[in-house]
Amino acid sequence: MAEKKGPGFQSGAGLIRYFEEEEIKGPALDPKLVIYIAIALAVAVELVKVFFPV
């Protein structure tokens, strides 16, 4: 039989440690807030195009 050269989990252990150490930097925004801001921005751009045509 062929011999195993070691456990296969060692290569994955580094990734697990990396993701555990990951920190969230920056503001945590609610996804709904991002959608509302995008909609408000789109409406504002359309209103500017209507009231200030180029």
N, C-alpha and C positions, 0 to 999 in steps of 0.2 A: 504494500500500500504506500501511497505517497504521504510524506510527512508534511504537516502544517508548519509554516514558518512563524507562527505567532497569531495572536488574536487579531481579527479584522476590525475590532472596535477601536483600536488605537488611533486610526486615522480620523475617525469621527469625533474623538474626544476633544481635539483642538477646536473644532467648530462649535461644539457645545459650550466650551469655556468662552469662546469669543462672543457668542450671542448672549450669554449670561452677563457679560461685562458691558454690553452695549447700553449706553445711557441716552435718554431722550433729551436732546438739547433744543431749545426753542419753545415757543408757546404751544400749548395743547389747545387746538380749536375743535369745536364740535363740528362734525361734517355738515350738519344742517346750516350752521352759520356760514360756512364757505359757500354753500348753494345760494343762500339768501343774498350774500354780498355779490356774487356773480350776476344774479338776476337784477339786483338794484343797479349795478354798473351797466348792464346791457340796456336797461330802461333809460338811464341817464344819458348814455351815448345816443340812443335814438331820439330823445328829446332835444339834445343839442343839435342833432342833424336837422330836426324839424324847425327849430326856432332860429338857428344860425346857419342857413344854407351857404355853401361856398360857391 
